[in-house]
Amino acid sequence: MTGNLNNLINLCDMEPFSWEWLMVVSLASTHGVVKHNPKLTLCDVFYVHGLNCNLTSIAQLINDLLCTIIFTQSFV
């Protein structure tokens, strides 16, 4: 998710939806692609108006990139 519409390319409108467990209504109405660099492209990134940070799903990264992520106390 991103709150910065300028981060997205290939924008597509979508039906607004809500995740009741987040208690957020009409969370996202647009999604697109974020291209960080030639080797890292994130698909289906939601635009959330007013969000003041970028949130990345580790599970989606693992699935999209077919990789393994290791977390330790001082290293990711």
RODO-839365 format. One record per atom (N, C-alpha, C): residue in one letter; atom name; residue number from 1; z, x, y. Coordinates in pm, 1 decimal. Atoms other than C-alpha are relative to their C-alpha. Example, Ala and Ser with C-alpha at 12.3 -4.5 7.8 and 13.67 -1.06 7.14 Angstrom:
// residues 2
- A;N;1;0.0;89.0;-119.0
- A;CA;1;780.0;1230.0;-450.0
- A;C;1;0.0;90.0;120.0
- S;N;2;-6.0;-82.0;-119.0
- S;CA;2;714.0;1367.0;-106.0
- S;C;2;73.0;-77.0;109.0
// end
This chain:
// residues 76
- M;N;1;0.0;83.4;-117.2
- M;CA;1;0.0;0.0;0.0
- M;C;1;0.0;87.9;123.6
- T;N;2;0.6;-70.4;-127.6
- T;CA;2;-64.5;109.8;353.4
- T;C;2;9.7;-101.4;113.2
- G;N;3;-5.3;82.1;-120.1
- G;CA;3;9.6;-31.5;695.1
- G;C;3;-103.1;42.6;102.0
- N;N;4;101.9;-53.1;-90.2
- N;CA;4;-276.9;163.2;852.1
- N;C;4;-138.3;-37.1;-52.0
- L;N;5;131.3;46.7;42.2
- L;CA;5;-609.7;-17.1;821.8
- L;C;5;-105.1;110.3;6.4
- N;N;6;94.2;-111.4;-12.3
- N;CA;6;-788.8;304.4;926.4
- N;C;6;-1.9;89.4;-124.0
- N;N;7;-2.0;-79.4;123.0
- N;CA;7;-687.5;462.1;592.8
- N;C;7;-99.5;-50.5;-102.8
- L;N;8;78.7;65.6;104.1
- L;CA;8;-911.2;221.0;400.2
- L;C;8;-149.8;1.3;28.3
- I;N;9;145.4;18.5;-6.0
- I;CA;9;-1283.9;219.8;328.0
- I;C;9;-34.7;-106.9;-102.8
- N;N;10;45.4;103.6;93.7
- N;CA;10;-1484.3;-43.6;136.7
- N;C;10;97.8;-117.6;-3.2
- L;N;11;-96.7;109.3;-10.8
- L;CA;11;-1259.8;-324.5;261.4
- L;C;11;-50.5;-128.2;-64.6
- C;N;12;28.8;130.4;59.8
- C;CA;12;-1248.2;-653.5;72.4
- C;C;12;114.4;-94.3;35.1
- D;N;13;-101.9;101.6;-23.5
- D;CA;13;-1067.2;-969.5;174.9
- D;C;13;45.8;-55.7;-133.9
- M;N;14;-54.1;60.4;120.5
- M;CA;14;-842.9;-1130.8;-83.2
- M;C;14;90.0;-115.1;39.3
- E;N;15;-90.6;110.5;-26.3
- E;CA;15;-635.2;-1441.9;-111.6
- E;C;15;140.5;56.2;21.7
- P;N;16;-138.9;-44.8;-18.8
- P;CA;16;-288.9;-1381.3;36.8
- P;C;16;86.2;-43.0;-118.1
- F;N;17;-89.1;32.5;110.5
- F;CA;17;-17.6;-1373.8;-227.8
- F;C;17;139.7;47.8;34.1
- S;N;18;-137.1;-45.7;-23.6
- S;CA;18;354.2;-1313.6;-253.5
- S;C;18;60.8;46.7;-131.0
- W;N;19;-82.8;-41.2;112.1
- W;CA;19;588.1;-1132.4;-485.9
- W;C;19;139.1;-50.7;31.1
- E;N;20;-127.9;63.9;-30.3
- E;CA;20;897.4;-1350.6;-496.9
- E;C;20;115.8;97.8;-11.5
- W;N;21;-110.7;-93.9;17.6
- W;CA;21;1116.2;-1064.9;-619.4
- W;C;21;14.2;93.1;119.9
- L;N;22;-10.1;-77.8;-123.2
- L;CA;22;1035.0;-879.5;-295.9
- L;C;22;34.4;-88.0;119.3
- M;N;23;-22.8;97.1;-105.5
- M;CA;23;1088.9;-1196.5;-93.4
- M;C;23;-95.2;23.0;117.0
- V;N;24;102.7;-22.0;-101.5
- V;CA;24;766.5;-1121.8;93.2
- V;C;24;-107.1;-106.6;-19.1
- V;N;25;103.2;102.5;7.5
- V;CA;25;521.4;-1398.7;173.6
- V;C;25;-126.5;53.0;66.2
- S;N;26;129.3;-47.0;-51.1
- S;CA;26;152.3;-1329.8;232.2
- S;C;26;1.3;151.4;18.3
- L;N;27;-16.4;-145.1;-4.7
- L;CA;27;204.1;-964.1;150.3
- L;C;27;-127.2;72.7;42.1
- A;N;28;123.2;-72.0;-28.9
- A;CA;28;-157.2;-850.0;157.1
- A;C;28;-116.9;-96.8;3.3
- S;N;29;119.7;84.7;-6.4
- S;CA;29;-486.2;-1007.1;257.4
- S;C;29;-128.0;82.8;-6.5
- T;N;30;114.5;-91.2;4.5
- T;CA;30;-714.6;-701.4;244.0
- T;C;30;34.9;115.3;-93.3
- H;N;31;-20.8;-121.4;78.2
- H;CA;31;-758.5;-415.5;2.7
- H;C;31;-124.8;84.8;9.4
- G;N;32;112.6;-91.4;-8.9
- G;CA;32;-982.2;-112.8;-14.0
- G;C;32;26.8;127.4;-75.8
- V;N;33;-5.8;-130.2;66.1
- V;CA;33;-1021.2;248.2;-118.6
- V;C;33;51.1;102.7;99.8
- V;N;34;-47.0;-113.3;-80.8
- V;CA;34;-835.4;552.3;14.9
- V;C;34;-54.0;126.1;-64.6
- K;N;35;55.4;-125.6;50.1
- K;CA;35;-1017.0;883.0;-21.5
- K;C;35;77.3;113.7;65.1
- H;N;36;-81.8;-109.6;-53.1
- H;CA;36;-762.5;1163.1;20.4
- H;C;36;-80.1;128.4;12.0
- N;N;37;85.6;-118.0;3.4
- N;CA;37;-1006.6;1438.4;-71.1
- N;C;37;-106.0;-23.6;-107.7
- P;N;38;105.8;25.2;99.0
- P;CA;38;-1313.7;1480.4;-297.6
- P;C;38;51.2;-22.8;-142.4
- K;N;39;-52.1;13.4;135.8
- K;CA;39;-1090.2;1492.7;-607.0
- K;C;39;100.4;-114.1;-16.2
- L;N;40;-101.2;105.1;9.1
- L;CA;40;-844.8;1213.0;-523.8
- L;C;40;-41.3;-123.1;79.4
- T;N;41;36.6;127.7;-58.8
- T;CA;41;-962.5;858.9;-457.2
- T;C;41;88.0;-107.3;-62.9
- L;N;42;-85.7;108.4;47.0
- L;CA;42;-724.3;563.2;-483.1
- L;C;42;-69.3;-133.3;24.1
- C;N;43;65.7;130.5;-9.7
- C;CA;43;-874.6;221.5;-554.0
- C;C;43;104.7;-110.9;9.3
- D;N;44;-86.7;118.3;-8.1
- D;CA;44;-726.7;-122.9;-489.3
- D;C;44;128.2;26.1;77.6
- V;N;45;-115.4;-23.3;-88.5
- V;CA;45;-495.6;-8.0;-209.4
- V;C;45;11.4;-120.3;92.2
- F;N;46;-23.6;118.2;-82.4
- F;CA;46;-343.8;-308.2;-32.0
- F;C;46;33.5;39.2;142.6
- Y;N;47;-39.6;-12.2;-140.3
- Y;CA;47;-325.6;-331.0;346.4
- Y;C;47;108.4;-103.1;26.6
- V;N;48;-112.0;87.8;-31.8
- V;CA;48;10.4;-475.2;454.6
- V;C;48;31.1;17.3;147.5
- H;N;49;-22.3;-5.7;-144.6
- H;CA;49;29.3;-552.9;824.7
- H;C;49;147.7;23.8;28.8
- G;N;50;-136.9;-28.9;-40.1
- G;CA;50;341.7;-401.7;978.4
- G;C;50;72.2;99.9;-88.1
- L;N;51;-63.0;-100.5;86.0
- L;CA;51;418.3;-162.6;692.6
- L;C;51;-5.5;134.1;71.7
- N;N;52;-2.5;-123.6;-79.3
- N;CA;52;528.6;163.0;856.0
- N;C;52;0.0;126.2;-85.8
- C;N;53;11.7;-116.8;86.6
- C;CA;53;473.5;392.6;556.8
- C;C;53;-111.5;-27.3;-101.1
- N;N;54;95.5;17.9;108.4
- N;CA;54;233.7;445.9;266.4
- N;C;54;77.2;5.8;-131.1
- L;N;55;-67.2;4.3;129.7
- L;CA;55;352.1;353.4;-83.6
- L;C;55;-103.8;20.4;-109.5
- T;N;56;90.6;-28.3;110.3
- T;CA;56;187.8;490.9;-396.5
- T;C;56;68.1;-35.3;-131.0
- S;N;57;-50.6;33.5;132.7
- S;CA;57;235.6;353.9;-746.7
- S;C;57;-24.9;117.4;-93.9
- I;N;58;13.4;-111.9;93.7
- I;CA;58;305.5;641.7;-984.0
- I;C;58;-70.9;-47.1;-127.4
- A;N;59;64.5;53.5;120.7
- A;CA;59;203.0;421.6;-1279.6
- A;C;59;-150.4;-14.2;20.0
- Q;N;60;143.2;13.5;-25.6
- Q;CA;60;-133.9;347.8;-1116.6
- Q;C;60;-66.9;136.8;7.0
- L;N;61;55.3;-135.6;-2.7
- L;CA;61;-189.3;719.1;-1046.1
- L;C;61;-22.3;53.9;-140.6
- I;N;62;10.4;-48.7;137.3
- I;CA;62;-122.9;804.6;-1409.2
- I;C;62;-116.1;-66.8;-71.8
- N;N;63;109.2;72.7;66.3
- N;CA;63;-360.7;534.1;-1530.3
- N;C;63;-136.2;37.4;56.2
- D;N;64;129.5;-28.6;-62.8
- D;CA;64;-638.5;606.7;-1278.7
- D;C;64;-45.8;143.2;-22.8
- L;N;65;35.7;-141.6;11.1
- L;CA;65;-626.9;986.0;-1309.3
- L;C;65;14.0;55.1;-141.5
- L;N;66;-23.3;-43.5;138.1
- L;CA;66;-537.8;1000.7;-1680.5
- L;C;66;78.2;131.1;-2.3
- C;N;67;-79.7;-121.5;-11.8
- C;CA;67;-264.2;1251.1;-1605.7
- C;C;67;144.5;-26.2;-39.1
- T;N;68;-143.1;7.0;24.0
- T;CA;68;103.5;1321.3;-1665.8
- T;C;68;70.4;52.1;123.5
- I;N;69;-78.9;-44.2;-114.7
- I;CA;69;359.2;1351.0;-1388.9
- I;C;69;140.5;30.3;-47.9
- I;N;70;-132.8;-43.2;40.9
- I;CA;70;683.1;1540.3;-1441.0
- I;C;70;89.3;10.4;123.1
- F;N;71;-98.1;-5.0;-106.8
- F;CA;71;987.7;1495.2;-1218.4
- F;C;71;119.5;84.9;-44.6
- T;N;72;-123.8;-72.7;21.3
- T;CA;72;1274.2;1745.3;-1198.9
- T;C;72;81.2;-9.5;128.2
- Q;N;73;-83.5;5.0;-120.2
- Q;CA;73;1552.5;1796.4;-945.6
- Q;C;73;-67.5;64.5;121.5
- S;N;74;59.7;-71.2;-112.8
- S;CA;74;1337.7;2028.0;-735.0
- S;C;74;-152.5;4.2;-3.3
- F;N;75;143.9;-13.5;17.7
- F;CA;75;978.9;1969.5;-845.8
- F;C;75;-60.5;-131.6;-49.0
- V;N;76;79.6;112.3;53.1
- V;CA;76;720.3;1693.6;-896.7
- V;C;76;-132.8;56.3;-41.2
// end
